[in-house]
Amino acid sequence: MLKKLVTFTFLALICWIPSFAADEIQIEIDGEPLVLDVVPQIENGRTLVPFKAILEALGLKIDWLGEQRIATAYNSEMNVSVKIDGAYGNINGELFRLDVPAKVVDGRTLVPLKFISEAFGNEVSWNAEKRLILIKSGFKPYVYTETLPTVDSIEKLKLILEYAGKYTNYISPVLDDFIMAPILEDKGNAADDLIAESAPAAESEHSETNVQVEGVDEADIIKTDGNLIYQLRAQDLKITDISTDEMKNIATIKFEDFTHASELYLYDSKLIVIGSSQMYYPMFEDFGFDIMPMPQYAPQTYIYFYDVSEPENPVLIRKYVGDGTYMTSRLTGGKLYMVWNKWLNNYNLTAENILPKFTDQLFFSGSDVVKASTINFDTLRYFPDTVESNMMITLGFNLDHITYAPHLAAYLGNSTNIYANLDTMIIAMDRYHYDVRAMGESFAPSFRNTTELYKFDLVDGTINFSAKGSVPGHVLNQFSMDAYKGDYRIATTSGETWSDTSQNNVYVLGSDMKIKGKLEGLAPGERIYSARFAEDRAYLVTFKQVDPFFVIDLKEPSKPEVLGYLKIPGFSDYLHPYDANTVIGFGRETIDTANGPILGGIKIAMFDVTDVTKPVEKSKIVLGSSNSWSEVLNNHKALLISKDKNLFALPVTLYSRVDNDIKFTFQGAYVYSISPTSGFVLRGTSTHLTQPEIDDSMLKWYDTSKNVSRVIWSGTNLYTLSNYGIKKHNLDDMMELEFLIY
């Protein structure tokens, strides 16, 4: 419930002001009479006062949005809005019902005096003899509700979006616009599982997906248990037995038409496939022949659960379908946590197309149990100070109890980047703060960027909001966030490189998501290209002309400091801590020219941070020329790396410059031995293309289904995978052993 900030004198004022004296009421602020061009009014026993006159006298800027009929007052800390004839007022994004609506009298907006007092906590009193309202300035900090408020209705949702400037695509001219969010709770189905849990397969030494946090799996297009490979392709999923001398494709799973499977998990004889469908339909059913119907995009996310205890005969045991676009997920301790986004169509904002719907089908012993659910307005919640015309949906599945209903939550907001460890998820949302300033007869919007951070506790398959924070700038990706010993560390870039206003920062937040330490102003004019936290250190790579590699000390969370840095050509898009004193960077080489640096080939660098004050680039490889590419540069899951095996491998597409011409030379995997003492040593390469296909590629397109996308190992063998097939090599000497073609 909204915390009341009014004083007893103000409460008494509501009763003391007589209605017959409305045209005689005067106002004083800090003892100074306020000149009014419209007198206060009494309506239904409540006093309405001039919005602009009072709040300008209190030092706030005023804006009037004529089309929306919204009056707004704001400063660096507060944003207060009221809509003419609207039932709710807005204080920093939180809506509360007004005793009487605001109204326009003689061209001026009048609002309930209670609205102003609640917004700023001003002391208000009434002098009955003089019929005088006395206001004492001095803002008290506004306190949000302890629990997130609900949207409640379509009418309130529209008003929330209007106040945020999100409903009519208008850039709100206020320093602080907002975002919102909803929460649903589902305790799950207490019924026993209808399938018997099978014994796990015999353990085998094998590679796993390269993830950010140990023990927190991330979805990918390939998974293995050491005996079987599960591989997603364009329209199907292949299950291949690699436990014997000869590889064998033992099953193929085909998916429904118009469904694209994108990622998968493998857990305890269960295969979870995540996909999506994209459907278009006219936004308005009734339209004339002279009006082109606007198509509406209605994406859905599909989750297929298979029992693969008998992998040659995978059985679909559950299908979960819901409105929205899949963003990301994590799997830890048998609990699958997911985040979706659902865009709200502002041109057809109705309850029917806003509220997401879900269908849960359970398939056991020939039966088909269908459960339908919908997120309703009374469970849809929003964060008071941040608003987007988008709905963020979170789901938690307990994979040890496959029939349990998921924990479902929805938030009026947006998820930009996500970090998760064993018990916490941090969802980051980009937020822009606009300030329209008059420049002659035109208005030029300027803005600053912050990242809003929302902390959720992950408990036994549930995802529960627990705290909110905010830091200047924006985060690059999930590796710009981290947790360690109860603190949260964030690396951001604020400002813009194109205007030379950018700078880079590291913030340390406590468990309450309040900033407790910061390091700001690194590498002015540059931006972060990669970041990685490792226990009490942070590693940053920024770039504009050269590649500064920063080593940052986080032993004292309240005082982060730079220990040392190294400036070298090129930059790293992904950093991987190899051991306590070695970091591997994957990125691009740069070549200095008279017009500035230009991109070169793929660069793999080894940074030695034994002397943290003087980091050293100990070893370096450059593959191909400027057109070369590796998926590792934007997807860490494409990297195979094993410290125990002194091994790393990555898929690459290489071009070379020959006599000023760019020539395609290779597509496949490069496999290296790695050692902090000897650096990188090439073990070998693997390609699914023939040499004639490579040679003829300049004259015609080659079969891109043969592009190697992942590299894994199991036992003494290494496998490279493409949509075309699987090639097996000896792990030690890279001798080709077998090529299975699908």
Buried (B, 14 or more C-beta within 10 A) or exposed (E): EBEEBBBEBBBEBBEEBEEEEBEEBBBBBEEEEBEBEBBBBBBEEBBBBBBBBBBBBBEBBBBEBEEBBBBBBBBEEBBBBBBBEBBBBBBBBBBBEBBBBBBEEEEBBBBBBBBBBBBBBBBBBBEEEEBBBBBBEEBEEBEBEEEBBBBBBBEBBBBBBBBBBBBEEBEBBBBBBBBBBBBBEBEBBEEEBBBEEEEEBEEBEBBBBBBBBEEBBBBBBBBBBBBBBBBBBEEBBBBBBBBEEEBEBBBEBEBEEEBEBBBBBBBBBBBBBBBBBEEEEEBEEEEEEEEEEEEBEBBBBBBBBBBBBEBEEBBBBBBBBBBBBBBBBBBBBBBBBBBBBBBBBEEEBEEEBBBBBBBBBBBBEEEEEEEEBBBBBEBBBBBBBBBBBBBBBBBBBBBBBBBBBBBBBBBBBBBBBBBBBBEBBBBBBBBEBBBBEEEEEEEEEEBBBBBBBBBBEBEEBBBBBEBBBBBBBBBBBBBBBBBBEEBBBBBBBBBEBEEEEBBBBBBBBBBEBEBBBBBBEBBBBBBBBBBBBBEBBBBBBBBBEBBBBBBBBBEEBEEBEBBBBBEBBBBBBBBBBBEEBBBBBBBBBBEEEEEEBEBBBBBBBBBBBEEBEEBBBBBBBBBBBBBBBBBBBEBBBBBBBBEEBBBBBBBBBBBBBEEEEBBBBBBBBBBBBBBBEEBBEEBBBBBBBEEEBBBEBEEEEBEEEBBBBBBBBBEEBBBBBBBBBBBBBBBEEBEEBBBBEB
